[in-house]
Amino acid sequence: MNGLSIYQKGFLAAFLAGVLWSTGGVFIKLISLDAFQISALRSFFAAATILFIFRSKAVMINKGVVINGLFYSGILILFVMATKLTTAANAIFLQYTAPIYVLILEPLILKTRFERINGITIVICFIGMTLFFVGEISPGHMLGNILALTSGLAFAGFLIGMRKNDHKYQYATIFYGNVFITLICFFSLPAITNFLVSDILMIAFLGIFQIGIAYAIFTYALKRVHAIEASLITMIEPVLNPIWVFIGYGEYPSPYAMLGGLIILLMIAARALILDKYISKKFPFKEQV
């Protein structure tokens, strides 16, 4: 990567992080353990990886770290549960509704101005969300969809909390979040009477690469491209997630779900691009060190 520009390095890093994140759905589907067992073991590997990479930065703690770490725990546990119950596409697309809740809650919590474009975004995205509940849907899928939406709410709380807390605690939040998940789901581990070696290998991949290393790569990207750009690039995650699941597990989402997901992603991307056009003029990006 020596011949690449700073921006190109950041772009590729954000893209790679999104690709790694997108592998979660197919492995969660393939692993024979239940959602709590997967969550406990995956986060154990993730916490160890993050501690190894970030060292002392990973163990810093304050009140914000604890609160945001609990929100993070909710995101991951609820997402794994949702992926087990509904289609992977429904789980990831509904989790990606988090920015909608942020747009609603930010003016109330952070006292920011409510822009007209935010109202338009919320209305259109809610229309997209209703498409996930159209047509024949089993009780299991319905519960999975609700859990995915709840994961999105936890994600929104996490995003707002991270903005309120000092930037230097970001690594610690992810570390402690994974520690909390391991402790919360620890009760499920004694229930494992037999397991496949392939299950452990897939869980290790999820913890080490899909969470730990992917997060380290994403923080590298954030130092070289705008946060909005990085967020848009990593939207490759919800695009690739259902594709990997279809290839590896044979599951395909409903046409309504795909249409709803497309509406949500395009609207969120359009809003980010429109706002970024003005933000970039006022606040030129400088590479962080």
C-alpha positions in Angstrom: 0.0 0.0 0.0 3.1 2.3 -0.1 2.2 3.7 -3.5 -1.3 4.6 -2.5 -2.4 8.1 -1.3 -3.7 8.8 2.2 -7.3 8.8 1.0 -6.9 5.6 -1.0 -5.5 3.8 2.1 -8.4 5.1 4.1 -10.9 4.1 1.5 -9.5 0.5 1.2 -9.4 0.1 5.0 -13.0 1.2 5.4 -14.0 -1.1 2.5 -12.2 -4.1 4.1 -13.8 -3.4 7.5 -17.2 -3.4 5.8 -16.4 -6.7 4.1 -15.3 -8.4 7.3 -18.4 -7.1 9.2 -20.6 -8.5 6.4 -19.4 -12.1 7.1 -21.3 -12.2 10.4 -24.7 -13.3 9.0 -23.5 -16.5 7.2 -21.4 -17.8 10.1 -24.1 -17.1 12.7 -26.5 -19.1 10.4 -24.0 -22.0 10.0 -22.8 -22.3 13.6 -24.9 -25.0 15.4 -24.8 -23.2 18.8 -27.5 -20.9 20.0 -27.4 -17.1 20.0 -26.2 -16.7 23.6 -23.5 -19.3 23.2 -22.2 -17.7 20.0 -22.3 -14.2 21.6 -20.3 -15.3 24.7 -17.6 -17.1 22.8 -17.4 -14.6 19.9 -17.0 -11.7 22.3 -14.4 -13.5 24.4 -12.2 -13.8 21.3 -13.0 -10.2 20.3 -12.1 -8.7 23.7 -8.8 -10.6 23.7 -8.0 -9.4 20.2 -8.9 -5.7 21.0 -6.8 -5.9 24.2 -3.8 -7.3 22.3 -4.1 -4.5 19.6 -4.8 -1.5 21.7 -3.2 -2.4 25.0 -3.6 0.3 27.6 -6.1 2.3 25.5 -8.5 -0.7 25.8 -8.7 -0.7 29.6 -9.4 3.0 30.2 -12.8 3.5 31.8 -15.3 6.1 32.8 -19.1 6.3 33.3 -19.6 6.8 29.5 -17.6 3.6 28.7 -19.9 1.5 30.9 -23.1 3.0 29.5 -22.0 2.8 25.9 -20.5 -0.7 26.5 -23.9 -1.9 27.6 -25.5 -0.3 24.5 -22.9 -2.1 22.4 -23.8 -5.4 24.2 -27.4 -4.9 23.3 -26.5 -4.4 19.6 -24.5 -7.6 19.2 -26.6 -9.9 21.3 -29.9 -8.8 19.8 -28.4 -9.0 16.3 -27.3 -12.6 16.8 -30.7 -13.5 18.2 -32.4 -11.8 15.2 -30.2 -13.5 12.7 -31.1 -16.9 14.2 -34.8 -16.2 14.0 -35.4 -14.2 10.8 -33.5 -13.9 7.5 -30.0 -12.4 7.6 -31.2 -9.6 5.3 -34.0 -8.6 7.6 -31.6 -8.6 10.6 -28.9 -6.4 9.0 -31.2 -4.0 7.2 -33.4 -3.4 10.3 -30.3 -2.9 12.4 -29.2 -0.3 9.9 -32.3 1.8 10.8 -30.2 3.1 13.7 -29.5 6.5 11.9 -33.2 7.1 11.8 -33.5 6.9 15.6 -30.4 9.1 15.9 -32.1 11.8 13.8 -35.1 11.7 16.1 -33.2 11.5 19.4 -30.3 13.8 18.7 -32.3 17.1 18.9 -33.8 15.9 22.2 -30.6 14.6 23.9 -27.8 16.6 22.3 -29.9 19.7 21.7 -29.0 19.8 18.0 -31.1 21.6 15.3 -33.7 19.4 13.6 -33.1 19.9 9.9 -35.9 19.5 7.3 -33.9 16.8 5.4 -33.9 14.8 8.6 -37.7 14.8 8.6 -37.8 13.6 5.0 -35.3 10.9 5.7 -37.3 9.6 8.7 -40.6 9.4 6.8 -39.1 7.7 3.7 -37.1 5.2 5.9 -40.2 4.3 7.9 -42.0 3.5 4.7 -39.1 1.2 3.8 -39.3 -0.4 7.3 -42.9 -1.3 6.8 -42.1 -3.5 3.8 -40.3 -5.9 6.1 -43.6 -6.8 7.7 -45.6 -7.2 4.4 -46.8 -10.6 3.2 -46.7 -14.0 4.8 -44.4 -13.9 7.9 -44.1 -16.6 10.6 -44.1 -15.8 14.3 -40.4 -16.6 14.5 -39.6 -14.2 11.7 -41.8 -11.5 13.3 -39.9 -11.9 16.6 -36.6 -11.8 14.7 -37.6 -8.6 13.0 -38.6 -7.0 16.3 -35.3 -8.0 17.8 -33.4 -6.5 14.8 -35.3 -3.2 15.2 -34.4 -3.2 18.9 -30.8 -3.8 17.9 -31.1 -0.7 15.8 -32.4 1.2 18.8 -29.4 0.0 20.9 -27.2 1.1 18.0 -28.7 4.6 18.0 -28.1 4.8 21.8 -24.5 3.7 21.3 -23.9 6.3 18.5 -25.3 9.1 20.6 -23.4 8.0 23.7 -20.1 7.7 21.8 -20.5 11.3 20.6 -21.1 12.5 24.1 -18.1 10.7 25.6 -14.4 11.7 25.0 -12.9 10.3 21.8 -10.0 8.6 23.6 -12.4 6.1 25.2 -13.6 4.6 21.9 -11.3 1.6 22.1 -12.2 0.9 25.7 -15.9 1.0 24.9 -15.6 -1.8 22.4 -13.3 -3.8 24.7 -15.6 -3.6 27.7 -18.7 -4.0 25.5 -17.3 -7.4 24.5 -16.4 -8.2 28.1 -20.0 -7.4 29.2 -21.4 -9.7 26.4 -19.2 -12.6 27.6 -20.3 -12.1 31.2 -24.0 -11.6 30.3 -24.1 -14.8 28.1 -21.7 -16.8 30.2 -24.6 -18.8 31.8 -25.2 -20.4 28.4 -21.8 -22.0 28.1 -22.3 -24.9 30.5 -25.3 -26.0 28.3 -22.9 -26.9 25.6 -22.7 -30.7 25.8 -21.0 -31.3 22.5 -19.7 -29.0 19.8 -18.1 -29.2 16.4 -14.6 -28.1 15.9 -15.9 -26.2 12.9 -18.2 -24.2 15.2 -15.3 -23.1 17.4 -13.2 -22.1 14.3 -16.1 -20.1 12.9 -16.7 -18.4 16.2 -13.0 -17.6 16.5 -13.0 -16.0 13.1 -16.0 -13.9 14.1 -14.4 -12.7 17.3 -10.9 -12.1 15.9 -11.5 -10.9 12.4 -15.2 -9.9 12.1 -15.1 -7.8 15.2 -11.6 -7.3 16.6 -9.4 -6.8 13.5 -12.3 -5.2 11.5 -12.7 -2.5 14.2 -8.9 -1.9 14.3 -9.0 -1.5 10.5 -12.0 0.9 10.7 -10.2 3.2 13.2 -7.2 3.3 10.8 -9.6 4.4 8.1 -11.2 7.1 10.2 -7.8 8.8 10.5 -7.6 9.1 6.7 -11.1 9.8 5.4 -14.1 11.7 6.7 -16.3 9.8 9.2 -19.3 10.2 6.8 -17.3 8.8 3.9 -16.1 5.9 6.0 -19.7 5.2 7.1 -20.9 5.3 3.5 -18.1 2.9 2.3 -18.9 0.4 5.1 -22.5 0.3 3.9 -21.1 -2.5 1.8 -21.9 -4.6 4.9 -25.7 -4.8 4.5 -25.2 -5.3 0.8 -22.8 -8.3 1.1 -24.3 -9.8 4.2 -27.4 -11.4 2.4 -25.1 -12.4 -0.5 -22.7 -14.4 1.7 -25.7 -16.0 3.4 -27.3 -17.0 0.1 -24.0 -18.5 -1.2 -23.1 -20.3 2.1 -26.4 -21.1 3.6 -28.9 -21.0 0.7 -31.2 -18.4 2.3 -32.7 -15.6 0.3 -34.7 -12.6 1.5 -38.2 -11.7 0.3 -38.5 -9.1 -2.5 -40.3 -6.7 -0.1 -37.4 -6.9 2.3 -34.9 -6.2 -0.4 -36.9 -3.2 -1.6 -37.3 -1.9 1.9 -33.6 -2.3 2.6 -32.7 -0.6 -0.6 -35.0 2.4 0.3 -33.4 2.7 3.7 -29.8 2.5 2.5 -30.3 4.9 -0.4 -32.1 7.5 1.8 -29.5 7.3 4.5 -26.7 7.5 1.9 -28.3 10.4 0.1 -28.7 12.4 3.3 -25.1 11.8 4.3 -23.9 12.9 0.9 -26.0 16.1 0.9 -24.8 17.1 4.4 -21.2 16.1 3.7 -21.1 18.5 0.8 -21.6 21.4 3.1 -19.7 20.1 6.1 -16.6 19.5 4.0 -16.5 23.1 2.9 -16.6 24.4 6.5 -14.3 21.8 8.1 -11.6 20.6 5.7 -10.3 17.1 6.6 -6.8 16.7 8.1 -5.2 13.4 8.5 -5.0 12.3 12.2 -1.9 10.9 13.8 
